[in-house]
Amino acid sequence: MDVEHDIRAIGHRLAEAFPRSVRHPIRALDGKAMDFTSQDEELRAALFRFVDVTPACTSPDDLARHLVGFLEEVPDRPPPLEAAMRMGNSRAGRQALGLASAAGVRHMAQRFIVGATPKDAMRSVGSLWRHDIATSVDLLGEATVTTEEADRYAARCAEALEVLSDAAAGWPERPVLERDAAGAIPRANLSVKVSALTPHMRPDAPEVGREDAAGRLRPLLRQARDLGAHLHIDSESVDSLETTLGLVFALLDEDEFAEGPDAGVVLQAYLRESPGQLGQILEWAERADRATPLTVRLVKGAYWDHEVVEARQHGWSVPVFEEKADSDRNFEVLTARLLEGRPHVRVAIASHNLRSVAHAIARNRATGAADTEIELQVLRGLGDDLAVALAEHGMRVRAYSPVGDLVAGMAYLVRRLLENTANESFLHERASGAELDALLAAP
Ligand SMILES: Cc1cc2nc3c(=O)[nH]c(=O)nc-3n(C[C@H](O)[C@H](O)[C@H](O)COP(=O)(O)OP(=O)(O)OC[C@H]3O[C@@H](n4cnc5c(N)ncnc54)[C@H](O)[C@@H]3O)c2cc1C
């Protein structure tokens, strides 16, 4: 069977559905702000710095002064920005400019953040479900530095599990989203970050962070088990990875969790060590032989710049691939190995790259399995076109849906903006008009 031929055919069929998805009810925004910010490096940097300071600004005047200050550093400003700068010269102008720019940032944030609280988010999450798209809710709030913050994050997770399970009970049946060959798939799905569950996550003393996080993760696992919900543990920077996987496996090995909950971990294909990590995950999953298979979400990794800078600063060897094609190729190798790891694992492919997604679908078909034996995952706001196209083609698709206020969400928002506008990103290349066949070629 010619897998490359299938990949091209699947990629073209999915891409044909993209224009239709623009009019689809789940599409929030037309992406114009994104195209604009990617035009010019200096402008892009100025606007990101502005987005970053927005939550700290105390008034429209304050916002306008910051915006004008950042834009002054951009050498060739397009006419609309010149006009904005002129508004900064008067008090009334700054008021108008500040209000308009705050609305712009909020609008942009709403594309990625589905609600300020779990309750607010249920409208969006329920609507996605009705349009054949499952979700994984993620509570925003980055670095946890105190015990109180860790307790608060754990309490918010507990509340989200409750709210989600309550709401999910009233959703209509969606067989593709709720069942595969391994059995029932929970409707309620929450993604959590171990670094937010403890202020003591330190690579030089991993057992302290692990113990502390275990004290907050264990009650969440119990709650998820009792509610029949899925708990997914996200991956973060490489220095926390061993602690995270060690913690999850140790807890799931405890007797009380043998029958549940449904749980999952994340594998980052940009890590040079990821093939070895996948080996450990598959070995554990086979040995643990839990009532529901462990879901493994394969991603490329969201902390590429951080990992490179951190390693170079300390003179360490860089833990991530430095050529984009190496991450892409490794993603495909890991996809194939994961598919072979069934039935001990469920496979979730999380990417907005049409090649990576079409490759996973074609590889899965080549094993003789039904399309619904893999899950495709996207980030809400970045992968909406793809999610709609996949759902239209009868695939099981899940949108990772962040919940939180703008301040807590800022680091997330900036990461997504960077991802969307990076020159080597698939989404950027596609927006720049690259030929579909070139984008679907083997990396
Ligand atoms: C549902 C979902 C959940 C996610 N959860 C997590 C998570 O828990 N942890 C996490 O880290 N990320 C997570 N991500 C984010 C994910 O890692 C990024 O969305 C992803 O990296 C973007 O990859 P892509 O295949 O969509 O796009 P592409 O454009 O194909 O790939 C971009 C990626 O390639 C890699 N890359 C870029 N430049 C280079 C280079 N020069 N050399 C080598 N590699 C390079 C980077 O990983 C970059 O993000 C999640 C994504 C989704 C969709």
The ligand as an ORCA input file, in Angstrom:
! r2SCAN-3c Opt
* xyz 0 1
  C      -4.528     19.272     21.952
  C      -3.141     19.764     22.163
  C      -2.547     19.609     23.397
  C      -1.231     20.028     23.599
  N      -0.606     19.784     24.784
  C       0.708     20.068     24.914
  C       1.451     19.697     26.057
  O       0.935     19.101     27.017
  N       2.765     20.014     26.112
  C       3.403     20.663     25.086
  O       4.606     20.910     25.163
  N       2.710     21.053     23.998
  C       1.398     20.762     23.893
  N       0.723     21.136     22.775
  C       1.299     22.144     21.880
  C       2.016     21.499     20.779
  O       3.262     21.050     21.221
  C       2.137     22.569     19.690
  O       0.836     22.848     19.272
  C       2.870     22.053     18.582
  O       4.223     22.062     18.921
  C       2.650     22.739     17.271
  O       2.943     21.719     16.372
  P       2.102     21.436     15.041
  O       2.333     20.020     14.643
  O       0.734     21.884     15.212
  O       2.736     22.480     14.029
  P       4.137     22.548     13.188
  O       4.064     23.877     12.603
  O       4.204     21.361     12.278
  O       5.239     22.373     14.261
  C       5.687     23.416     15.070
  C       6.528     22.765     16.129
  O       7.732     22.224     15.575
  C       8.757     22.302     16.534
  N       9.842     23.131     15.983
  C       9.763     24.426     15.527
  N      10.958     24.855     15.083
  C      11.822     23.828     15.256
  C      13.208     23.655     14.975
  N      13.978     24.625     14.431
  N      13.773     22.455     15.259
  C      13.038     21.462     15.797
  N      11.719     21.551     16.092
  C      11.109     22.723     15.822
  C       8.166     22.955     17.775
  O       7.724     21.933     18.653
  C       6.998     23.724     17.212
  O       5.991     23.956     18.189
  C      -0.560     20.688     22.556
  C      -1.167     20.856     21.319
  C      -2.427     20.388     21.100
  C      -3.021     20.552     19.739
*
